[in-house]
Amino acid sequence: MDGVGAVSSRVWTVPNVLSFFRLALVPVFLAFVIAGEDALALLVLVVSSVTDFLDGWLARKLNQVSRLGQLLDPAADRLYIFAALVGLAWREVIPWWLVAVILARDVMLAVLGVILANHGYGPLPVHHLGKVATFCLFCALPLLMLGEAFDPLAPFSLPLGWAFALWGAFLYWWAGIVYIRETARVIRLPADDSGPHSDRLDHEEVDGA
């Protein structure tokens, strides 16, 4: 029982609770986007961003950085991107091909993860191109929603949002190609009899891939 209690205490830390709260807001965000309530959706996104900052700050401040937290944060990031893409495409604000392009890259990364796991490796270190691509998408989708929510801002925010979206999609796949090459390199390395291991550097963060 002591072991179970220890695991539970590591899971239900304040930073992880904030991460779970952030995940719980994803369906609320999606519902607002689909309903065309872009101002409310942006408000949810702001709350989520503040929560994201707080859980990272508290994790470092309280020395409660955990593997679970490192997994929850990028999962939440991708779910918000996915929700915004689907919601905006549903309303025909963005084309479905853009959704397919971005989601296809994430499916490819999942396949690469399976390949690496089959060879005894964990996820690859995050490439800076992936971080820049994610940043571009995080800028693009709120800008597009801002243009839809407030007509006076549309002439400025919509072109800028589309610029970020297209550049982000391009960089997203550029980073994907880098991951393909790195996966091919890693699985060609000599086998290590010491058991499964990770090619990820210990200090690497998992978010922003």
Disulfide bonds with the S-S distance in Angstrom:
none
